[in-house]
Structure formats: C-alpha cells, structure tokens
C-alpha cells in the first residue's frame, strides 16, 4: 500500500527509508503493547510540576 | 544521525506501530515500536522492544546483536516519521533503567546540533517528588525525555 500521508512519504524518501505497510500491525491499534512504560509515562505526566513548555 | 540505520521499516495504517528487523550475530530479531496516547492528549508515549516468536513483546531484554547504535538511529528515524504526521504532539520516552536512559542521552548528545534544528528537546527530572521538564542539557542525567517538532 502506498504511504497515504505525503509528508511522511517525502520524509522517508529524504531519509533513505523504505516504508512498507504491514496490515498485521493494524490489529495492535488501540491496544497498549507496553503497559508498564505507558503507565510510567502517565504517572510522570500527572505529576508534572509545570505545564508543558 | 550519523549512524547506520535499518532502511526497511514496516508501519501500521495510523502510523502508531512500526517494526524493523535487527540483524546481527544472534540472527534476526523483530523490533516493535509503538506510540500510545497518554492521559494528556498532547503527549504520546514511545515504547519499543522485541517481538518474540510467540507474538509476545519484551522491552527489557538485551539482544547483544552488536547493532545497538543502528537500532537507536532507526528508532530516532521512526520518531521523526511519527512527528511528521503529528507535528504538534510531544513524544515522551523513558528507558527501562538508568543504563538505557544514559544511552538515550548519549544518542541525543551525539546529534544535538542536528536534532535541535528540527526538534525541541527536554529532559525529565524528579525534584521534591514532582516531575519537572527542562531544556535538554548535554551531559546531564535525566530520567526521561520529551521531544517535539519545532
């Protein structure tokens, strides 16, 4: 499948990357594959003293 | 990035999941990268690890496949692609331990001038049990990193 986002397609070309669509990866969408890391990130974000720059 | 990188990258339709194959003395190891939206919808978490033969993921294993720098350069390319699609989002990444955080810091340091021309880079620190962000300083220890396209 052709890369739909033209900006990504251009960026990949510039970086010399061959982007290949893999349908199998779509099944992971909406599933958090690394929950521990995700939870740590959420914990940090909740406890950020200052708002984002 | 000055390092070699893996040039073939697999992606999902929404550009949230990516894969590439690490190749080295230990053979071929499938690496998976995923971005997930956090409780703050301006920030996406980056996580990556090995995809094992049984389909399970492992973000703690050490491969010793002699391609550490190539993997880091490839993950950096994936961040660049993701932030091309989501230019207004921050990406947070935290190493599994201090060794990995040091490794990430070194990777940023090595390419700091190049990275700074395209990205805002922040270090994450704990001060008085609160997390703070500050502009990334070379050679300073951080617990994690935040990056956003300029």
N, CA and C atoms of all chains as a GROMACS GRO file, in nm:
protein
  609
    1UNK      N    1   0.085  -0.120   0.000
    1UNK     CA    2   0.000   0.000   0.000
    1UNK      C    3   0.088   0.125   0.000
    2UNK      N    4   0.050   0.219  -0.083
    2UNK     CA    5   0.127   0.342  -0.093
    2UNK      C    6   0.110   0.423   0.037
    3UNK      N    7   0.216   0.493   0.080
    3UNK     CA    8   0.206   0.575   0.201
    3UNK      C    9   0.108   0.689   0.172
    4UNK      N   10   0.000   0.694   0.253
    4UNK     CA   11  -0.106   0.792   0.224
    4UNK      C   12  -0.064   0.934   0.260
    5UNK      N   13   0.008   0.946   0.373
    5UNK     CA   14   0.049   1.079   0.418
    5UNK      C   15   0.170   1.122   0.334
    6UNK      N   16   0.147   1.220   0.249
    6UNK     CA   17   0.254   1.261   0.155
    6UNK      C   18   0.375   1.318   0.230
    7UNK      N   19   0.348   1.383   0.345
    7UNK     CA   20   0.459   1.439   0.423
    7UNK      C   21   0.551   1.327   0.473
    8UNK      N   22   0.488   1.219   0.520
    8UNK     CA   23   0.567   1.105   0.568
    8UNK      C   24   0.641   1.040   0.451
    9UNK      N   25   0.573   1.027   0.340
    9UNK     CA   26   0.636   0.965   0.222
    9UNK      C   27   0.760   1.045   0.181
   10UNK      N   28   0.745   1.178   0.180
   10UNK     CA   29   0.857   1.264   0.141
   10UNK      C   30   0.971   1.253   0.243
   11UNK      N   31   0.933   1.257   0.374
   11UNK     CA   32   1.035   1.250   0.480
   11UNK      C   33   1.111   1.117   0.471
   12UNK      N   34   1.038   1.007   0.450
   12UNK     CA   35   1.102   0.875   0.442
   12UNK      C   36   1.198   0.872   0.324
   13UNK      N   37   1.155   0.926   0.213
   13UNK     CA   38   1.239   0.926   0.092
   13UNK      C   39   1.369   1.004   0.120
   14UNK      N   40   1.352   1.120   0.184
   14UNK     CA   41   1.467   1.206   0.215
   14UNK      C   42   1.565   1.134   0.309
   15UNK      N   43   1.509   1.055   0.402
   15UNK     CA   44   1.594   0.985   0.499
   15UNK      C   45   1.648   0.853   0.444
   16UNK      N   46   1.605   0.816   0.325
   16UNK     CA   47   1.651   0.690   0.266
   16UNK      C   48   1.584   0.569   0.327
   17UNK      N   49   1.461   0.589   0.376
   17UNK     CA   50   1.388   0.478   0.440
   17UNK      C   51   1.287   0.420   0.344
   18UNK      N   52   1.281   0.287   0.344
   18UNK     CA   53   1.178   0.219   0.265
   18UNK      C   54   1.065   0.186   0.360
   19UNK      N   55   0.953   0.255   0.345
   19UNK     CA   56   0.838   0.231   0.433
   19UNK      C   57   0.747   0.126   0.371
   20UNK      N   58   0.717   0.024   0.449
   20UNK     CA   59   0.636  -0.086   0.397
   20UNK      C   60   0.513  -0.103   0.487
   21UNK      N   61   0.395  -0.095   0.426
   21UNK     CA   62   0.273  -0.113   0.505
   21UNK      C   63   0.259  -0.259   0.544
   22UNK      N   64   0.228  -0.284   0.674
   22UNK     CA   65   0.208  -0.421   0.721
   22UNK      C   66   0.072  -0.430   0.789
   23UNK      N   67  -0.019  -0.491   0.721
   23UNK     CA   68  -0.158  -0.497   0.768
   23UNK      C   69  -0.166  -0.557   0.910
   24UNK      N   70  -0.080  -0.654   0.936
   24UNK     CA   71  -0.080  -0.723   1.066
   24UNK      C   72  -0.065  -0.623   1.182
   25UNK      N   73   0.005  -0.514   1.156
   25UNK     CA   74   0.027  -0.416   1.263
   25UNK      C   75  -0.100  -0.341   1.300
   26UNK      N   76  -0.195  -0.335   1.208
   26UNK     CA   77  -0.320  -0.263   1.235
   26UNK      C   78  -0.398  -0.326   1.351
   27UNK      N   79  -0.378  -0.458   1.369
   27UNK     CA   80  -0.455  -0.526   1.475
   27UNK      C   81  -0.413  -0.479   1.615
   28UNK      N   82  -0.296  -0.415   1.624
   28UNK     CA   83  -0.249  -0.366   1.754
   28UNK      C   84  -0.305  -0.228   1.789
   29UNK      N   85  -0.364  -0.162   1.691
   29UNK     CA   86  -0.414  -0.026   1.715
   29UNK      C   87  -0.517  -0.027   1.828
   30UNK      N   88  -0.498   0.063   1.920
   30UNK     CA   89  -0.589   0.071   2.034
   30UNK      C   90  -0.551  -0.022   2.147
   31UNK      N   91  -0.449  -0.105   2.127
   31UNK     CA   92  -0.401  -0.194   2.233
   31UNK      C   93  -0.266  -0.142   2.281
   32UNK      N   94  -0.254  -0.128   2.411
   32UNK     CA   95  -0.126  -0.080   2.464
   32UNK      C   96  -0.034  -0.202   2.481
   33UNK      N   97   0.066  -0.206   2.398
   33UNK     CA   98   0.153  -0.325   2.396
   33UNK      C   99   0.257  -0.325   2.507
   34UNK      N  100   0.292  -0.207   2.554
   34UNK     CA  101   0.391  -0.198   2.661
   34UNK      C  102   0.326  -0.122   2.778
   35UNK      N  103   0.233  -0.188   2.849
   35UNK     CA  104   0.155  -0.115   2.950
   35UNK      C  105   0.238  -0.056   3.063
   36UNK      N  106   0.346  -0.123   3.098
   36UNK     CA  107   0.427  -0.073   3.210
   36UNK      C  108   0.486   0.066   3.176
   37UNK      N  109   0.544   0.074   3.056
   37UNK     CA  110   0.602   0.202   3.011
   37UNK      C  111   0.493   0.310   3.000
   38UNK      N  112   0.378   0.267   2.949
   38UNK     CA  113   0.267   0.361   2.929
   38UNK      C  114   0.222   0.416   3.065
   39UNK      N  115   0.213   0.327   3.165
   39UNK     CA  116   0.170   0.370   3.298
   39UNK      C  117   0.272   0.462   3.363
   40UNK      N  118   0.399   0.432   3.344
   40UNK     CA  119   0.503   0.519   3.399
   40UNK      C  120   0.492   0.658   3.337
   41UNK      N  121   0.472   0.661   3.205
   41UNK     CA  122   0.459   0.790   3.136
   41UNK      C  123   0.339   0.868   3.191
   42UNK      N  124   0.228   0.800   3.211
   42UNK     CA  125   0.109   0.867   3.264
   42UNK      C  126   0.133   0.921   3.405
   43UNK      N  127   0.204   0.841   3.484
   43UNK     CA  128   0.235   0.883   3.621
   43UNK      C  129   0.321   1.011   3.619
   44UNK      N  130   0.418   1.013   3.531
   44UNK     CA  131   0.505   1.132   3.520
   44UNK      C  132   0.422   1.252   3.477
   45UNK      N  133   0.339   1.231   3.376
   45UNK     CA  134   0.261   1.341   3.321
   45UNK      C  135   0.165   1.399   3.427
   46UNK      N  136   0.107   1.307   3.507
   46UNK     CA  137   0.016   1.352   3.614
   46UNK      C  138   0.089   1.436   3.718
   47UNK      N  139   0.216   1.403   3.736
   47UNK     CA  140   0.294   1.469   3.841
   47UNK      C  141   0.390   1.574   3.789
   48UNK      N  142   0.363   1.623   3.670
   48UNK     CA  143   0.449   1.730   3.617
   48UNK      C  144   0.422   1.857   3.695
   49UNK      N  145   0.529   1.915   3.747
   49UNK     CA  146   0.512   2.033   3.831
   49UNK      C  147   0.466   2.153   3.748
   50UNK      N  148   0.532   2.167   3.634
   50UNK     CA  149   0.498   2.280   3.549
   50UNK      C  150   0.421   2.228   3.427
   51UNK      N  151   0.338   2.312   3.368
   51UNK     CA  152   0.272   2.268   3.246
   51UNK      C  153   0.376   2.246   3.135
   52UNK      N  154   0.335   2.186   3.030
   52UNK     CA  155   0.428   2.160   2.921
   52UNK      C  156   0.484   2.290   2.866
   53UNK      N  157   0.608   2.285   2.820
   53UNK     CA  158   0.667   2.407   2.765
   53UNK      C  159   0.588   2.460   2.646
   54UNK      N  160   2.125   1.181   1.224
   54UNK     CA  161   2.200   1.079   1.294
   54UNK      C  162   2.319   1.033   1.208
   55UNK      N  163   2.428   1.017   1.273
   55UNK     CA  164   2.549   0.982   1.199
   55UNK      C  165   2.563   0.831   1.179
   56UNK      N  166   2.484   0.754   1.254
   56UNK     CA  167   2.499   0.610   1.249
   56UNK      C  168   2.425   0.547   1.132
   57UNK      N  169   2.466   0.425   1.103
   57UNK     CA  170   2.390   0.344   1.008
   57UNK      C  171   2.252   0.319   1.068
   58UNK      N  172   2.155   0.294   0.986
   58UNK     CA  173   2.023   0.261   1.036
   58UNK      C  174   1.962   0.152   0.949
   59UNK      N  175   1.855   0.090   0.999
   59UNK     CA  176   1.783  -0.007   0.918
   59UNK      C  177   1.690   0.070   0.825
   60UNK      N  178   1.700   0.037   0.699
   60UNK     CA  179   1.629   0.118   0.600
   60UNK      C  180   1.487   0.071   0.571
   61UNK      N  181   1.458  -0.055   0.605
   61UNK     CA  182   1.321  -0.104   0.582
   61UNK      C  183   1.241  -0.098   0.711
   62UNK      N  184   1.137  -0.017   0.709
   62UNK     CA  185   1.053  -0.001   0.828
   62UNK      C  186   0.908  -0.032   0.791
   63UNK      N  187   0.847  -0.117   0.871
   63UNK     CA  188   0.707  -0.154   0.848
   63UNK      C  189   0.619  -0.062   0.934
   64UNK      N  190   0.503  -0.026   0.882
   64UNK     CA  191   0.416   0.066   0.957
   64UNK      C  192   0.271   0.021   0.953
   65UNK      N  193   0.196   0.068   1.055
   65UNK     CA  194   0.051   0.042   1.054
   65UNK      C  195  -0.018   0.161   0.988
   66UNK      N  196  -0.142   0.142   0.954
   66UNK     CA  197  -0.212   0.245   0.876
   66UNK      C  198  -0.218   0.380   0.947
   67UNK      N  199  -0.227   0.377   1.082
   67UNK     CA  200  -0.237   0.504   1.155
   67UNK      C  201  -0.101   0.556   1.204
   68UNK      N  202   0.006   0.493   1.159
   68UNK     CA  203   0.144   0.535   1.192
   68UNK      C  204   0.170   0.537   1.344
   69UNK      N  205   0.108   0.443   1.416
   69UNK     CA  206   0.130   0.434   1.560
   69UNK      C  207   0.219   0.315   1.594
   70UNK      N  208   0.221   0.217   1.505
   70UNK     CA  209   0.303   0.097   1.528
   70UNK      C  210   0.401   0.082   1.413
   71UNK      N  211   0.523   0.049   1.450
   71UNK     CA  212   0.628   0.030   1.349
   71UNK      C  213   0.708  -0.094   1.385
   72UNK      N  214   0.768  -0.154   1.285
   72UNK     CA  215   0.856  -0.269   1.308
   72UNK      C  216   0.978  -0.258   1.219
   73UNK      N  217   1.086  -0.315   1.266
   73UNK     CA  218   1.203  -0.334   1.180
   73UNK      C  219   1.277  -0.458   1.229
   74UNK      N  220   1.370  -0.504   1.150
   74UNK     CA  221   1.441  -0.628   1.185
   74UNK      C  222   1.586  -0.597   1.217
   75UNK      N  223   1.624  -0.632   1.340
   75UNK     CA  224   1.764  -0.620   1.382
   75UNK      C  225   1.838  -0.743   1.328
   76UNK      N  226   1.953  -0.717   1.266
   76UNK     CA  227   2.030  -0.829   1.210
   76UNK      C  228   2.170  -0.827   1.267
   77UNK      N  229   2.214  -0.940   1.317
   77UNK     CA  230   2.347  -0.948   1.377
   77UNK      C  231   2.386  -1.090   1.407
   78UNK      N  232   2.491  -1.107   1.488
   78UNK     CA  233   2.538  -1.243   1.518
   78UNK      C  234   2.433  -1.333   1.582
   79UNK      N  235   2.335  -1.273   1.651
   79UNK     CA  236   2.230  -1.355   1.713
   79UNK      C  237   2.114  -1.384   1.617
   80UNK      N  238   2.133  -1.343   1.493
   80UNK     CA  239   2.029  -1.369   1.393
   80UNK      C  240   1.939  -1.248   1.373
   81UNK      N  241   1.817  -1.274   1.330
   81UNK     CA  242   1.721  -1.167   1.303
   81UNK      C  243   1.625  -1.153   1.421
   82UNK      N  244   1.613  -1.033   1.471
   82UNK     CA  245   1.523  -1.008   1.585
   82UNK      C  246   1.425  -0.898   1.544
   83UNK      N  247   1.297  -0.930   1.556
   83UNK     CA  248   1.195  -0.833   1.518
   83UNK      C  249   1.178  -0.730   1.630
   84UNK      N  250   1.193  -0.604   1.596
   84UNK     CA  251   1.177  -0.497   1.695
   84UNK      C  252   1.046  -0.424   1.666
   85UNK      N  253   0.975  -0.396   1.773
   85UNK     CA  254   0.848  -0.325   1.755
   85UNK      C  255   0.851  -0.192   1.830
   86UNK      N  256   0.799  -0.090   1.767
   86UNK     CA  257   0.789   0.043   1.827
   86UNK      C  258   0.642   0.082   1.828
   87UNK      N  259   0.596   0.132   1.943
   87UNK     CA  260   0.456   0.177   1.948
   87UNK      C  261   0.446   0.313   2.016
   88UNK      N  262   0.362   0.397   1.961
   88UNK     CA  263   0.328   0.526   2.022
   88UNK      C  264   0.187   0.512   2.077
   89UNK      N  265   0.167   0.553   2.204
   89UNK     CA  266   0.032   0.547   2.261
   89UNK      C  267  -0.002   0.683   2.321
   90UNK      N  268  -0.126   0.720   2.302
   90UNK     CA  269  -0.171   0.849   2.358
   90UNK      C  270  -0.181   0.836   2.509
   91UNK      N  271  -0.126   0.933   2.580
   91UNK     CA  272  -0.131   0.929   2.726
   91UNK      C  273  -0.256   1.003   2.775
   92UNK      N  274  -0.263   1.020   2.907
   92UNK     CA  275  -0.379   1.092   2.963
   92UNK      C  276  -0.381   1.238   2.918
   93UNK      N  277  -0.267   1.287   2.878
   93UNK     CA  278  -0.260   1.421   2.818
   93UNK      C  279  -0.251   1.400   2.667
   94UNK      N  280  -0.356   1.442   2.596
   94UNK     CA  281  -0.358   1.408   2.453
   94UNK      C  282  -0.255   1.485   2.369
   95UNK      N  283  -0.177   1.569   2.435
   95UNK     CA  284  -0.068   1.635   2.362
   95UNK      C  285   0.060   1.550   2.368
   96UNK      N  286   0.057   1.446   2.452
   96UNK     CA  287   0.179   1.367   2.473
   96UNK      C  288   0.156   1.220   2.436
   97UNK      N  289   0.245   1.168   2.354
   97UNK     CA  290   0.241   1.026   2.318
   97UNK      C  291   0.362   0.956   2.378
   98UNK      N  292   0.335   0.839   2.432
   98UNK     CA  293   0.444   0.762   2.489
   98UNK      C  294   0.508   0.674   2.380
   99UNK      N  295   0.639   0.671   2.382
   99UNK     CA  296   0.711   0.583   2.290
   99UNK      C  297   0.763   0.463   2.367
  100UNK      N  298   0.733   0.346   2.319
  100UNK     CA  299   0.788   0.224   2.380
  100UNK      C  300   0.838   0.134   2.270
  101UNK      N  301   0.943   0.062   2.297
  101UNK     CA  302   0.985  -0.036   2.197
  101UNK      C  303   1.051  -0.155   2.262
  102UNK      N  304   1.048  -0.265   2.189
  102UNK     CA  305   1.106  -0.388   2.242
  102UNK      C  306   1.106  -0.497   2.137
  103UNK      N  307   1.138  -0.615   2.182
  103UNK     CA  308   1.145  -0.730   2.090
  103UNK      C  309   1.009  -0.795   2.076
  104UNK      N  310   0.981  -0.839   1.956
  104UNK     CA  311   0.861  -0.919   1.935
  104UNK      C  312   0.908  -1.064   1.927
  105UNK      N  313   0.868  -1.142   2.026
  105UNK     CA  314   0.917  -1.278   2.031
  105UNK      C  315   0.838  -1.369   1.937
  106UNK      N  316   0.889  -1.490   1.918
  106UNK     CA  317   0.825  -1.583   1.824
  106UNK      C  318   0.680  -1.614   1.860
  107UNK      N  319   0.649  -1.610   1.991
  107UNK     CA  320   0.511  -1.638   2.033
  107UNK      C  321   0.422  -1.515   2.022
  108UNK      N  322   0.477  -1.406   1.966
  108UNK     CA  323   0.398  -1.285   1.945
  108UNK      C  324   0.400  -1.190   2.063
  109UNK      N  325   0.457  -1.237   2.178
  109UNK     CA  326   0.462  -1.151   2.296
  109UNK      C  327   0.576  -1.050   2.282
  110UNK      N  328   0.565  -0.943   2.360
  110UNK     CA  329   0.664  -0.835   2.350
  110UNK      C  330   0.748  -0.827   2.476
  111UNK      N  331   0.870  -0.790   2.458
  111UNK     CA  332   0.963  -0.784   2.570
  111UNK      C  333   1.045  -0.656   2.558
  112UNK      N  334   1.027  -0.564   2.652
  112UNK     CA  335   1.102  -0.438   2.642
  112UNK      C  336   1.219  -0.433   2.740
  113UNK      N  337   1.254  -0.545   2.798
  113UNK     CA  338   1.365  -0.546   2.893
  113UNK      C  339   1.487  -0.623   2.842
  114UNK      N  340   1.465  -0.707   2.742
  114UNK     CA  341   1.574  -0.795   2.701
  114UNK      C  342   1.690  -0.718   2.639
  115UNK      N  343   1.807  -0.773   2.656
  115UNK     CA  344   1.927  -0.718   2.593
  115UNK      C  345   1.967  -0.818   2.485
  116UNK      N  346   1.978  -0.768   2.361
  116UNK     CA  347   2.000  -0.862   2.250
  116UNK      C  348   2.144  -0.904   2.229
  117UNK      N  349   2.235  -0.811   2.254
  117UNK     CA  350   2.375  -0.833   2.216
  117UNK      C  351   2.387  -0.872   2.069
  118UNK      N  352   2.309  -0.804   1.988
  118UNK     CA  353   2.315  -0.834   1.844
  118UNK      C  354   2.411  -0.739   1.773
  119UNK      N  355   2.492  -0.671   1.853
  119UNK     CA  356   2.600  -0.585   1.802
  119UNK      C  357   2.550  -0.475   1.708
  120UNK      N  358   2.427  -0.430   1.730
  120UNK     CA  359   2.375  -0.325   1.642
  120UNK      C  360   2.304  -0.215   1.722
  121UNK      N  361   2.350  -0.196   1.845
  121UNK     CA  362   2.283  -0.102   1.935
  121UNK      C  363   2.264   0.036   1.871
  122UNK      N  364   2.372   0.090   1.814
  122UNK     CA  365   2.363   0.224   1.758
  122UNK      C  366   2.271   0.229   1.636
  123UNK      N  367   2.272   0.121   1.562
  123UNK     CA  368   2.186   0.114   1.444
  123UNK      C  369   2.038   0.112   1.487
  124UNK      N  370   2.011   0.042   1.597
  124UNK     CA  371   1.873   0.037   1.649
  124UNK      C  372   1.830   0.176   1.696
  125UNK      N  373   1.918   0.242   1.772
  125UNK     CA  374   1.883   0.375   1.823
  125UNK      C  375   1.859   0.472   1.707
  126UNK      N  376   1.946   0.465   1.605
  126UNK     CA  377   1.930   0.554   1.489
  126UNK      C  378   1.798   0.525   1.418
  127UNK      N  379   1.759   0.398   1.412
  127UNK     CA  380   1.634   0.361   1.344
  127UNK      C  381   1.514   0.410   1.426
  128UNK      N  382   1.522   0.395   1.558
  128UNK     CA  383   1.411   0.443   1.643
  128UNK      C  384   1.401   0.597   1.628
  129UNK      N  385   1.515   0.664   1.621
  129UNK     CA  386   1.513   0.810   1.601
  129UNK      C  387   1.445   0.844   1.468
  130UNK      N  388   1.471   0.766   1.365
  130UNK     CA  389   1.405   0.788   1.235
  130UNK      C  390   1.253   0.770   1.249
  131UNK      N  391   1.215   0.669   1.328
  131UNK     CA  392   1.071   0.643   1.346
  131UNK      C  393   1.006   0.759   1.421
  132UNK      N  394   1.076   0.814   1.520
  132UNK     CA  395   1.023   0.933   1.591
  132UNK      C  396   1.007   1.047   1.490
  133UNK      N  397   1.105   1.064   1.404
  133UNK     CA  398   1.098   1.171   1.303
  133UNK      C  399   0.976   1.151   1.213
  134UNK      N  400   0.949   1.026   1.175
  134UNK     CA  401   0.833   0.999   1.089
  134UNK      C  402   0.702   1.025   1.164
  135UNK      N  403   0.697   0.977   1.289
  135UNK     CA  404   0.576   0.996   1.369
  135UNK      C  405   0.545   1.145   1.389
  136UNK      N  406   0.649   1.220   1.420
  136UNK     CA  407   0.627   1.363   1.445
  136UNK      C  408   0.604   1.442   1.315
  137UNK      N  409   0.635   1.380   1.204
  137UNK     CA  410   0.598   1.442   1.075
  137UNK      C  411   0.446   1.433   1.061
  138UNK      N  412   0.391   1.321   1.103
  138UNK     CA  413   0.246   1.300   1.095
  138UNK      C  414   0.173   1.376   1.206
  139UNK      N  415   0.239   1.390   1.322
  139UNK     CA  416   0.179   1.459   1.438
  139UNK      C  417   0.274   1.571   1.484
  140UNK      N  418   0.287   1.676   1.405
  140UNK     CA  419   0.387   1.778   1.438
  140UNK      C  420   0.360   1.855   1.567
  141UNK      N  421   0.237   1.853   1.615
  141UNK     CA  422   0.203   1.930   1.735
  141UNK      C  423   0.208   1.844   1.862
  142UNK      N  424   0.246   1.720   1.850
  142UNK     CA  425   0.248   1.631   1.968
  142UNK      C  426   0.388   1.617   2.027
  143UNK      N  427   0.389   1.598   2.157
  143UNK     CA  428   0.514   1.566   2.226
  143UNK      C  429   0.528   1.415   2.229
  144UNK      N  430   0.652   1.368   2.226
  144UNK     CA  431   0.679   1.226   2.246
  144UNK      C  432   0.762   1.213   2.373
  145UNK      N  433   0.713   1.128   2.463
  145UNK     CA  434   0.787   1.104   2.587
  145UNK      C  435   0.852   0.966   2.575
  146UNK      N  436   0.977   0.958   2.617
  146UNK     CA  437   1.036   0.824   2.623
  146UNK      C  438   1.124   0.811   2.746
  147UNK      N  439   1.108   0.696   2.807
  147UNK     CA  440   1.173   0.667   2.935
  147UNK      C  441   1.242   0.531   2.920
  148UNK      N  442   1.366   0.525   2.953
  148UNK     CA  443   1.439   0.398   2.945
  148UNK      C  444   1.392   0.302   3.052
  149UNK      N  445   1.414   0.173   3.031
  149UNK     CA  446   1.373   0.074   3.133
  149UNK      C  447   1.460   0.088   3.258
  150UNK      N  448   1.578   0.145   3.243
  150UNK     CA  449   1.666   0.164   3.359
  150UNK      C  450   1.761   0.280   3.328
  151UNK      N  451   1.845   0.312   3.426
  151UNK     CA  452   1.934   0.428   3.409
  151UNK      C  453   2.036   0.405   3.297
  152UNK      N  454   2.073   0.279   3.277
  152UNK     CA  455   2.171   0.250   3.170
  152UNK      C  456   2.112   0.289   3.034
  153UNK      N  457   1.985   0.251   3.015
  153UNK     CA  458   1.921   0.285   2.888
  153UNK      C  459   1.899   0.436   2.876
  154UNK      N  460   1.864   0.499   2.988
  154UNK     CA  461   1.847   0.644   2.983
  154UNK      C  462   1.978   0.712   2.945
  155UNK      N  463   2.087   0.659   3.000
  155UNK     CA  464   2.219   0.714   2.967
  155UNK      C  465   2.248   0.695   2.818
  156UNK      N  466   2.210   0.582   2.769
  156UNK     CA  467   2.230   0.552   2.628
  156UNK      C  468   2.151   0.650   2.540
  157UNK      N  469   2.026   0.674   2.578
  157UNK     CA  470   1.944   0.768   2.501
  157UNK      C  471   2.006   0.909   2.506
  158UNK      N  472   2.053   0.944   2.628
  158UNK     CA  473   2.113   1.076   2.642
  158UNK      C  474   2.237   1.090   2.552
  159UNK      N  475   2.317   0.984   2.548
  159UNK     CA  476   2.436   0.987   2.465
  159UNK      C  477   2.399   1.001   2.318
  160UNK      N  478   2.293   0.929   2.279
  160UNK     CA  479   2.248   0.936   2.138
  160UNK      C  480   2.202   1.078   2.105
  161UNK      N  481   2.131   1.142   2.200
  161UNK     CA  482   2.086   1.280   2.175
  161UNK      C  483   2.208   1.372   2.168
  162UNK      N  484   2.301   1.354   2.262
  162UNK     CA  485   2.422   1.436   2.266
  162UNK      C  486   2.500   1.431   2.136
  163UNK      N  487   2.512   1.310   2.084
  163UNK     CA  488   2.593   1.292   1.963
  163UNK      C  489   2.535   1.367   1.843
  164UNK      N  490   2.406   1.390   1.848
  164UNK     CA  491   2.340   1.452   1.732
  164UNK      C  492   2.266   1.580   1.772
  165UNK      N  493   2.312   1.640   1.880
  165UNK     CA  494   2.236   1.750   1.938
  165UNK      C  495   2.214   1.867   1.842
  166UNK      N  496   2.319   1.910   1.774
  166UNK     CA  497   2.301   2.028   1.689
  166UNK      C  498   2.202   1.998   1.575
  167UNK      N  499   2.213   1.878   1.519
  167UNK     CA  500   2.122   1.839   1.410
  167UNK      C  501   1.977   1.828   1.463
  168UNK      N  502   1.964   1.766   1.582
  168UNK     CA  503   1.831   1.747   1.639
  168UNK      C  504   1.767   1.881   1.676
  169UNK      N  505   1.850   1.970   1.732
  169UNK     CA  506   1.795   2.098   1.779
  169UNK      C  507   1.743   2.186   1.666
  170UNK      N  508   1.792   2.161   1.545
  170UNK     CA  509   1.741   2.244   1.436
  170UNK      C  510   1.597   2.205   1.399
  171UNK      N  511   1.558   2.084   1.434
  171UNK     CA  512   1.422   2.039   1.398
  171UNK      C  513   1.330   2.013   1.517
  172UNK      N  514   1.391   1.991   1.635
  172UNK     CA  515   1.310   1.949   1.750
  172UNK      C  516   1.338   2.034   1.874
  173UNK      N  517   1.232   2.046   1.956
  173UNK     CA  518   1.252   2.096   2.092
  173UNK      C  519   1.281   1.972   2.176
  174UNK      N  520   1.384   1.976   2.257
  174UNK     CA  521   1.420   1.857   2.337
  174UNK      C  522   1.425   1.896   2.484
  175UNK      N  523   1.356   1.818   2.567
  175UNK     CA  524   1.352   1.846   2.711
  175UNK      C  525   1.396   1.723   2.789
  176UNK      N  526   1.458   1.746   2.902
  176UNK     CA  527   1.492   1.637   2.992
  176UNK      C  528   1.390   1.633   3.105
  177UNK      N  529   1.364   1.514   3.158
  177UNK     CA  530   1.270   1.498   3.271
  177UNK      C  531   1.348   1.465   3.397
  178UNK      N  532   1.316   1.536   3.502
  178UNK     CA  533   1.386   1.518   3.629
  178UNK      C  534   1.285   1.512   3.743
  179UNK      N  535   1.324   1.445   3.852
  179UNK     CA  536   1.239   1.448   3.972
  179UNK      C  537   1.301   1.547   4.069
  180UNK      N  538   1.220   1.642   4.113
  180UNK     CA  539   1.266   1.736   4.216
  180UNK      C  540   1.157   1.746   4.322
  181UNK      N  541   1.193   1.717   4.444
  181UNK     CA  542   1.098   1.720   4.555
  181UNK      C  543   0.972   1.640   4.521
  182UNK      N  544   0.991   1.520   4.475
  182UNK     CA  545   0.887   1.424   4.437
  182UNK      C  546   0.789   1.474   4.329
  183UNK      N  547   0.828   1.578   4.260
  183UNK     CA  548   0.749   1.624   4.144
  183UNK      C  549   0.837   1.614   4.020
  184UNK      N  550   0.774   1.585   3.908
  184UNK     CA  551   0.849   1.578   3.782
  184UNK      C  552   0.857   1.716   3.720
  185UNK      N  553   0.974   1.748   3.671
  185UNK     CA  554   0.986   1.876   3.601
  185UNK      C  555   1.052   1.853   3.464
  186UNK      N  556   1.021   1.944   3.374
  186UNK     CA  557   1.087   1.939   3.243
  186UNK      C  558   1.183   2.056   3.235
  187UNK      N  559   1.292   2.037   3.173
  187UNK     CA  560   1.382   2.149   3.146
  187UNK      C  561   1.446   2.128   3.010
  188UNK      N  562   1.493   2.237   2.953
  188UNK     CA  563   1.557   2.225   2.823
  188UNK      C  564   1.675   2.129   2.834
  189UNK      N  565   1.686   2.040   2.741
  189UNK     CA  566   1.790   1.936   2.748
  189UNK      C  567   1.928   1.998   2.754
  190UNK      N  568   2.006   1.951   2.850
  190UNK     CA  569   2.146   1.995   2.861
  190UNK      C  570   2.236   1.874   2.838
  191UNK      N  571   2.334   1.894   2.753
  191UNK     CA  572   2.425   1.784   2.722
  191UNK      C  573   2.493   1.738   2.851
  192UNK      N  574   2.514   1.611   2.863
  192UNK     CA  575   2.588   1.550   2.975
  192UNK      C  576   2.521   1.560   3.112
  193UNK      N  577   2.394   1.594   3.113
  193UNK     CA  578   2.322   1.594   3.240
  193UNK      C  579   2.235   1.467   3.248
  194UNK      N  580   2.229   1.409   3.368
  194UNK     CA  581   2.150   1.285   3.386
  194UNK      C  582   2.000   1.318   3.387
  195UNK      N  583   1.923   1.244   3.310
  195UNK     CA  584   1.777   1.262   3.309
  195UNK      C  585   1.708   1.129   3.330
  196UNK      N  586   1.585   1.139   3.377
  196UNK     CA  587   1.505   1.016   3.400
  196UNK      C  588   1.425   0.980   3.274
  197UNK      N  589   1.412   1.076   3.187
  197UNK     CA  590   1.337   1.053   3.064
  197UNK      C  591   1.349   1.176   2.975
  198UNK      N  592   1.281   1.172   2.862
  198UNK     CA  593   1.296   1.279   2.764
  198UNK      C  594   1.162   1.311   2.698
  199UNK      N  595   1.150   1.436   2.659
  199UNK     CA  596   1.032   1.481   2.585
  199UNK      C  597   1.083   1.549   2.458
  200UNK      N  598   1.017   1.522   2.350
  200UNK     CA  599   1.064   1.579   2.224
  200UNK      C  600   0.944   1.623   2.141
  201UNK      N  601   0.960   1.734   2.072
  201UNK     CA  602   0.851   1.784   1.988
  201UNK      C  603   0.911   1.853   1.866
  202UNK      N  604   0.843   1.838   1.756
  202UNK     CA  605   0.892   1.905   1.636
  202UNK      C  606   0.877   2.057   1.649
  203UNK      N  607   0.974   2.132   1.598
  203UNK     CA  608   0.965   2.279   1.609
  203UNK      C  609   0.865   2.333   1.508
   0.00000   0.00000   0.00000
